[in-house]
């Protein structure tokens, strides 16, 4: 079964640019930073650090709180930017901008307590205190799928700690990168504390190697994480890597199959399936499997491409780029060619827009790319299992370990299975525990380190022992 319907060529553009994925049109292009501009950004971050680290944390909190307020006040403007840049539905774009307020406000409120000195018990006498001190300028390498949220969860805790930022955003998100930088300025973040730079991949290596940079945080693909992790290690720099995922979504039983299917589908289709912790593998008990797939299919059939800025009923939005849509379509086609069952969707619509019809697959086996690879798009894969033990075994049969969820009318049964998930975030009877106060991160090839919540203040910090003898 062919997935492509007269695909056309996407206009070619390289470097930083706005390429509307709904139309394939290049809207605006931006110059990549010169080497001199990169050095200026690093120097500014270092000089800014010398001042910012000595500002009282409660004063820093006032500025961080104002950053959050501006995200909320400008939510409509910010939403329009990323809907055009990467095709996110307008309502989701606005929700993302508003969520940033929660993140900045959380760290502004909780940060002084989270960063406070902690006295520890001593055996040999004296007084021992663990201090939480800033480490210096940090490099943030941010992705396109959540252009504001990803930046917020990296930047907010580090501004509170007294660190400074060099921010390299995705090449496809230059307008949102500039909008964030403007918010920082307007909120009163001092010069040099937040520095946006349109760096090239080669320049990223230069920044990481610079002695003034004390750490790097990347949210991105497994491939990008391996590269950045290697460079950070070579230069003895702390790294936080938030990478891909193929999260299991286990349904052991159901009192409302239609409702549970609707929740699973809405979770999978959020951001057109382009979320690292999306429920990419639905694992369903055999006695409800057919009905569950049937309900999913009802939700997926007859959808047509639509404008993400309008969100008309019965439509679906584009992926971030035509290339991304073609890549997911190739994974789907590989599965079909090797015997998987296509229940709905699967059509890559004619270009140059990045529209792949929301897809439902079952019968995925280990010989298919879709069994182990992350499908970063609107594809729901449904597996049939016959026992709780089989469900857990399948849930853990992946190189990724970001999150996972288990559902049952018996919470104790769901909790028992969820306790065995090899993930950084295990959820019972909820797709995910999301909030500014909930730590986010994974294990295995999903990376390492945590953002958000109390643990978000624990990464780029000097946990200094301060000991005073009797």
C-alpha positions as CSV (number, residue, x, y, z in Angstrom):
1,X,0.0,0.0,0.0
2,X,1.6,3.3,-1.1
3,X,1.6,6.1,1.4
4,X,2.5,9.0,-0.8
5,X,0.1,10.8,-3.0
6,X,2.0,12.9,-5.6
7,X,4.4,14.4,-3.2
8,X,6.1,17.6,-4.4
9,X,9.5,19.0,-3.6
10,X,9.8,21.2,-0.6
11,X,11.6,24.6,-1.2
12,X,15.2,24.4,0.0
13,X,16.4,26.6,2.7
14,X,19.4,26.2,5.1
15,X,20.4,27.9,8.3
16,X,18.0,29.8,10.5
17,X,14.6,30.4,8.8
18,X,10.9,30.3,9.2
19,X,9.5,27.6,6.9
20,X,5.7,27.3,7.3
21,X,5.1,23.5,7.4
22,X,1.5,24.0,6.4
23,X,2.5,25.6,3.0
24,X,6.1,24.7,2.6
25,X,6.9,28.4,2.0
26,X,10.0,30.0,3.4
27,X,8.7,33.1,5.2
28,X,11.9,34.6,6.5
29,X,15.6,33.8,6.8
30,X,18.1,34.9,9.4
31,X,21.9,35.0,9.2
32,X,23.9,32.5,11.2
33,X,26.1,34.1,13.9
34,X,29.6,35.0,13.0
35,X,32.5,33.5,15.0
36,X,33.0,37.0,16.5
37,X,29.3,37.2,17.6
38,X,29.6,33.8,19.3
39,X,32.6,35.0,21.2
40,X,30.8,38.1,22.2
41,X,27.9,36.0,23.6
42,X,30.2,33.9,25.6
43,X,32.1,36.9,27.0
44,X,28.8,38.6,27.8
45,X,27.6,35.5,29.7
46,X,30.9,35.5,31.7
47,X,30.7,39.1,32.6
48,X,27.0,38.9,33.4
49,X,27.7,36.0,35.7
50,X,30.1,38.0,37.8
51,X,27.3,40.4,38.6
52,X,24.3,38.0,38.6
53,X,25.7,35.4,41.0
54,X,25.9,38.1,43.7
55,X,22.4,39.4,43.3
56,X,20.3,38.2,46.3
57,X,18.1,35.2,45.2
58,X,15.0,37.0,46.3
59,X,15.8,39.8,43.9
60,X,16.5,37.3,41.2
61,X,13.1,35.8,41.9
62,X,11.3,39.1,41.2
63,X,12.8,39.2,37.7
64,X,12.2,35.5,37.1
65,X,8.5,36.0,38.1
66,X,8.2,38.9,35.7
67,X,9.5,36.8,32.9
68,X,6.7,34.4,33.5
69,X,4.1,37.2,33.6
70,X,5.3,38.4,30.2
71,X,4.9,34.9,28.7
72,X,1.2,35.0,29.8
73,X,0.6,38.6,28.7
74,X,2.0,37.9,25.3
75,X,0.5,34.4,24.9
76,X,-1.5,35.3,21.7
77,X,1.5,36.9,20.0
78,X,3.8,34.0,21.0
79,X,1.3,31.4,19.9
80,X,1.0,32.8,16.4
81,X,4.8,32.7,16.0
82,X,5.2,29.0,16.7
83,X,2.1,28.0,14.9
84,X,3.6,29.4,11.8
85,X,7.2,28.2,12.6
86,X,6.4,24.5,13.3
87,X,2.8,23.9,12.7
88,X,1.5,23.5,16.3
89,X,-2.3,24.0,16.6
90,X,-2.9,27.5,17.8
91,X,-4.7,26.6,21.0
92,X,-1.8,24.3,21.9
93,X,0.7,27.1,21.1
94,X,-1.1,29.5,23.4
95,X,-1.3,26.8,26.1
96,X,2.4,26.3,25.8
97,X,3.2,30.0,26.3
98,X,0.9,30.2,29.3
99,X,2.5,27.1,30.9
100,X,5.8,28.9,30.8
101,X,4.3,31.4,33.3
102,X,3.7,28.5,35.7
103,X,7.3,27.3,35.3
104,X,8.9,30.6,35.9
105,X,6.5,31.3,38.8
106,X,7.2,27.9,40.4
107,X,11.0,28.5,40.5
108,X,10.6,32.1,41.5
109,X,8.5,31.0,44.5
110,X,10.2,27.8,45.5
111,X,13.7,28.6,44.4
112,X,14.9,30.4,47.5
113,X,13.9,27.4,49.6
114,X,15.3,24.8,47.2
115,X,18.6,26.6,47.0
116,X,18.9,27.2,50.7
117,X,21.9,26.0,52.8
118,X,21.3,22.6,54.4
119,X,23.1,21.6,57.6
120,X,24.1,17.9,57.7
121,X,24.9,15.7,60.7
122,X,28.6,15.3,61.5
123,X,30.3,12.4,63.2
124,X,33.5,14.0,64.2
125,X,32.2,17.3,65.5
126,X,32.1,20.7,63.9
127,X,29.4,22.2,61.7
128,X,28.9,21.1,58.1
129,X,26.7,22.8,55.6
130,X,25.8,22.0,52.0
131,X,25.6,25.2,50.0
132,X,24.0,25.4,46.6
133,X,26.0,27.8,44.5
134,X,25.9,28.7,40.9
135,X,28.5,27.3,38.6
136,X,28.7,29.9,35.8
137,X,27.7,30.3,32.1
138,X,25.7,27.5,30.6
139,X,24.9,26.5,27.0
140,X,21.3,25.5,26.2
141,X,20.6,23.7,23.0
142,X,16.9,23.7,22.4
143,X,14.5,21.8,20.1
144,X,11.7,23.0,17.8
145,X,8.8,20.9,19.1
146,X,8.1,23.0,22.2
147,X,10.0,26.2,21.4
148,X,8.9,28.1,24.6
149,X,8.4,25.3,27.2
150,X,11.7,23.6,26.6
151,X,13.6,26.9,27.1
152,X,11.5,27.8,30.2
153,X,12.3,24.5,32.0
154,X,16.0,25.0,31.4
155,X,16.3,28.7,32.0
156,X,14.0,29.3,35.0
157,X,15.9,27.3,37.6
158,X,19.3,28.4,36.4
159,X,18.4,32.1,36.5
160,X,17.3,31.5,40.1
161,X,20.5,29.8,41.0
162,X,22.6,32.7,39.6
163,X,23.9,31.0,36.4
164,X,23.9,32.7,33.1
165,X,22.7,31.4,29.7
166,X,23.9,31.1,26.1
167,X,20.9,29.9,24.3
168,X,21.1,28.2,20.9
169,X,17.6,27.5,19.6
170,X,16.5,25.2,16.7
171,X,17.2,26.6,13.3
172,X,13.5,26.5,12.5
173,X,12.5,28.6,15.4
174,X,14.3,32.0,15.0
175,X,11.3,34.2,15.7
176,X,10.4,32.4,18.9
177,X,14.0,32.6,20.0
178,X,14.0,36.3,19.4
179,X,10.6,36.7,21.2
180,X,12.1,34.9,24.3
181,X,15.1,37.2,24.2
182,X,12.9,40.2,24.1
183,X,10.9,39.0,27.1
184,X,14.1,38.6,29.1
185,X,15.1,42.1,28.3
186,X,11.7,43.6,29.0
187,X,11.5,41.7,32.3
188,X,14.7,43.3,33.5
189,X,17.1,40.4,33.1
190,X,20.5,42.2,33.2
191,X,22.7,42.4,30.2
192,X,24.8,39.3,29.6
193,X,22.6,37.0,31.8
194,X,20.6,35.7,28.8
195,X,22.2,35.5,25.4
196,X,20.5,34.3,22.3
197,X,22.9,33.2,19.5
198,X,22.1,31.8,16.1
199,X,25.1,29.4,16.2
200,X,26.0,26.7,13.7
201,X,26.6,23.1,14.6
202,X,30.4,23.8,14.3
203,X,30.1,26.8,16.6
204,X,28.3,24.7,19.2
205,X,31.5,22.6,19.6
206,X,33.5,25.8,20.1
207,X,31.1,27.0,22.8
208,X,31.2,23.7,24.7
209,X,35.0,23.6,24.5
210,X,35.3,27.2,25.9
211,X,36.6,27.3,29.4
212,X,34.1,29.9,30.4
213,X,31.2,27.6,29.7
214,X,30.5,25.3,32.7
215,X,27.8,23.0,31.4
216,X,25.5,22.2,28.6
217,X,21.8,21.1,28.4
218,X,20.3,19.6,25.3
219,X,16.8,18.6,24.5
220,X,16.7,16.7,21.2
221,X,17.2,13.5,19.4
222,X,19.2,10.5,20.6
223,X,21.7,11.1,17.8
224,X,22.2,14.7,18.9
225,X,22.5,13.7,22.5
226,X,25.3,11.2,21.7
227,X,27.2,14.0,19.9
228,X,26.8,16.6,22.6
229,X,27.4,14.1,25.4
230,X,30.7,13.1,23.8
231,X,31.8,16.7,23.4
232,X,30.8,17.6,26.9
233,X,32.7,14.6,28.3
234,X,35.8,15.4,26.3
235,X,35.8,18.9,27.8
236,X,34.9,17.7,31.3
237,X,31.6,19.6,31.3
238,X,28.4,18.6,33.1
239,X,25.6,17.7,30.7
240,X,21.9,17.2,31.0
241,X,20.4,15.3,28.0
242,X,16.7,15.0,27.5
243,X,16.3,12.8,24.5
244,X,13.8,10.6,22.7
245,X,11.2,8.2,24.0
246,X,8.9,5.4,23.0
247,X,6.7,5.5,26.1
248,X,4.5,2.5,26.9
249,X,0.8,3.2,27.6
250,X,-0.6,0.0,29.2
251,X,-4.3,-0.6,29.5
252,X,-5.0,-3.7,31.7
253,X,-8.8,-3.4,31.7
254,X,-11.5,-0.8,31.1
255,X,-14.9,0.2,32.3
256,X,-15.2,2.7,29.4
257,X,-13.3,1.6,26.3
258,X,-14.5,4.5,24.2
259,X,-13.5,7.0,26.8
260,X,-10.2,5.4,27.4
261,X,-9.5,5.2,23.7
262,X,-10.4,8.9,23.3
263,X,-7.9,9.8,26.1
264,X,-5.2,7.7,24.6
265,X,-5.8,9.2,21.1
266,X,-5.8,12.8,22.4
267,X,-2.6,12.1,24.3
268,X,-0.9,10.6,21.2
269,X,-2.1,13.3,18.8
270,X,-1.0,16.3,21.0
271,X,1.5,18.4,19.1
272,X,0.8,16.1,16.1
273,X,2.5,13.3,17.9
274,X,5.8,15.2,18.2
275,X,6.4,14.9,21.9
276,X,9.3,12.9,23.4
277,X,7.1,11.5,26.2
278,X,4.1,10.7,24.0
279,X,2.3,7.4,24.3
280,X,4.0,5.9,21.3
281,X,3.3,2.2,22.3
282,X,-0.2,1.4,23.4
283,X,-0.2,-2.1,25.1
284,X,-3.7,-3.4,25.5
285,X,-5.1,-6.6,27.1
286,X,-6.5,-9.1,24.6
287,X,-10.1,-9.1,25.9
288,X,-10.5,-5.4,25.1
289,X,-8.0,-5.1,22.2
290,X,-10.4,-5.3,19.3
291,X,-12.9,-2.9,20.8
292,X,-10.1,-0.5,21.7
293,X,-8.6,-0.5,18.2
294,X,-12.1,0.0,16.8
295,X,-12.7,3.1,18.9
296,X,-9.3,4.5,17.9
297,X,-10.1,3.9,14.3
298,X,-13.4,5.8,14.6
299,X,-11.4,8.8,15.8
300,X,-8.8,8.6,13.0
301,X,-10.8,8.0,9.8
302,X,-12.0,10.7,7.5
303,X,-9.7,13.4,8.8
304,X,-8.3,15.8,6.3
305,X,-5.4,18.3,6.3
306,X,-6.2,21.6,7.9
307,X,-4.7,25.0,8.8
308,X,-3.3,24.7,12.4
309,X,-4.2,28.4,12.9
310,X,-7.9,27.6,12.4
311,X,-8.2,24.1,14.0
312,X,-11.4,23.2,12.1
313,X,-13.3,20.1,13.2
314,X,-12.3,17.0,11.2
315,X,-8.9,18.2,10.3
316,X,-5.3,17.5,11.3
317,X,-2.3,19.7,11.3
318,X,1.2,19.3,9.7
319,X,4.4,17.9,11.1
320,X,7.2,20.3,11.6
321,X,8.7,19.8,8.1
322,X,8.0,17.9,4.9
323,X,11.2,15.9,5.6
324,X,9.9,14.9,9.1
325,X,6.6,13.8,7.5
326,X,8.4,11.7,4.9
327,X,10.6,10.1,7.5
328,X,7.6,8.9,9.6
329,X,5.8,7.8,6.5
330,X,8.8,5.6,5.6
331,X,8.7,4.0,9.1
332,X,5.0,3.3,8.6
333,X,5.5,1.9,5.1
334,X,8.2,-0.4,6.4
335,X,5.8,-1.9,8.9
336,X,3.1,-2.4,6.3
337,X,5.5,-4.0,3.9
338,X,6.5,-6.5,6.6
339,X,3.0,-7.5,7.6
340,X,1.6,-4.9,10.0
341,X,-2.1,-4.0,9.9
342,X,-3.0,-0.5,8.9
343,X,-6.3,0.4,10.5
344,X,-6.5,4.1,9.5
345,X,-4.5,6.9,8.0
346,X,-1.0,6.3,6.6
347,X,-1.3,8.7,3.7
348,X,1.4,11.3,3.1
349,X,-0.5,14.0,1.4
350,X,0.8,15.8,-1.7
351,X,3.2,18.5,-0.9
352,X,4.7,20.8,-0.2
353,X,2.9,20.8,3.1
354,X,4.0,18.4,5.8
355,X,0.8,16.5,6.2
356,X,0.8,12.8,7.2
357,X,-2.7,11.4,8.0
358,X,-3.0,10.2,11.6
359,X,-2.3,6.6,11.6
360,X,-3.2,3.4,13.6
361,X,-1.0,0.3,13.3
362,X,-1.2,-3.1,14.9
363,X,0.8,-6.3,14.4
364,X,4.1,-4.7,14.8
365,X,6.9,-7.2,15.3
366,X,10.6,-7.1,16.0
367,X,11.6,-7.2,12.4
368,X,10.1,-3.8,11.7
369,X,11.6,-0.4,12.2
370,X,8.6,0.7,14.2
371,X,9.2,-1.9,16.9
372,X,12.3,-0.2,18.3
373,X,12.5,3.2,16.6
374,X,10.8,6.3,17.9
375,X,7.9,7.4,15.7
376,X,7.9,11.2,16.1
377,X,4.6,11.9,14.5
378,X,0.8,11.1,14.5
379,X,1.1,7.3,14.6
380,X,-0.6,5.1,17.3
381,X,0.9,1.6,17.5
382,X,-1.3,-0.9,19.4
383,X,0.0,-4.2,20.9
384,X,-2.1,-7.1,22.1
385,X,-1.0,-8.9,25.4
386,X,-2.6,-11.6,27.4
387,X,-1.2,-11.0,30.9
388,X,0.2,-8.3,33.2
389,X,3.6,-10.0,33.0
390,X,3.6,-9.9,29.2
391,X,2.5,-6.3,29.3
392,X,5.4,-5.3,31.5
393,X,7.9,-7.3,29.5
394,X,6.8,-5.6,26.3
395,X,6.7,-2.2,28.0
396,X,10.4,-2.6,29.0
397,X,11.5,-4.1,25.6
398,X,12.9,-0.8,24.3
399,X,16.1,1.1,24.3
400,X,14.3,4.2,25.7
401,X,13.2,4.9,29.2
402,X,11.5,8.2,29.4
403,X,8.0,7.7,30.8
404,X,5.2,5.2,30.9
405,X,1.6,4.9,32.1
406,X,-0.5,1.9,33.4
407,X,-4.3,2.0,33.6
408,X,-6.7,-0.3,35.4
409,X,-10.0,-0.1,37.3
410,X,-7.9,-1.7,40.1
411,X,-5.4,1.0,41.1
412,X,-3.3,-1.6,43.1
413,X,-3.0,-3.8,40.0
414,X,-1.9,-0.8,37.8
415,X,0.6,0.3,40.5
416,X,2.1,-3.1,40.6
417,X,2.8,-3.1,36.9
418,X,3.9,0.5,36.9
419,X,6.4,-0.2,39.7
420,X,8.3,-2.4,37.2
421,X,8.6,0.1,34.4
422,X,12.2,0.9,33.5
423,X,11.6,4.7,33.1
424,X,12.3,8.0,34.7
425,X,8.5,8.8,35.0
426,X,6.0,6.1,35.9
427,X,2.3,7.0,36.1
428,X,-0.7,5.2,37.4
429,X,-4.2,5.9,35.8
430,X,-2.9,9.1,34.2
431,X,-1.2,9.7,30.9
432,X,1.5,11.8,32.7
433,X,2.0,13.8,35.8
434,X,2.7,17.1,34.1
435,X,3.3,20.4,35.9
436,X,6.0,22.8,36.8
437,X,6.4,20.9,40.1
438,X,6.9,17.5,38.5
439,X,10.4,16.4,37.6
440,X,11.0,15.4,34.0
441,X,13.6,13.1,32.6
442,X,14.5,9.5,31.7
443,X,16.9,6.6,31.8
444,X,18.6,4.3,29.2
445,X,18.9,6.0,25.8
446,X,16.3,8.7,26.8
447,X,19.2,10.6,28.4
448,X,20.1,11.7,32.0
449,X,19.4,14.5,34.3
450,X,16.1,16.1,35.4
451,X,14.3,19.3,34.7
452,X,11.3,20.9,36.5
453,X,10.2,20.4,40.1
454,X,12.7,20.3,43.0
455,X,15.2,18.3,40.9
456,X,15.3,21.0,38.3
457,X,17.4,23.0,40.8
458,X,19.9,20.2,41.4
459,X,21.7,19.9,38.1
460,X,23.9,22.9,37.4
461,X,24.8,23.7,40.9
462,X,27.9,23.6,43.1
463,X,26.8,21.6,46.1
464,X,29.7,22.9,48.2
465,X,30.6,21.5,51.6
466,X,31.2,24.4,54.0
467,X,32.7,23.0,57.2
468,X,33.6,24.8,60.4
469,X,35.6,23.0,63.0
470,X,34.8,23.2,66.7
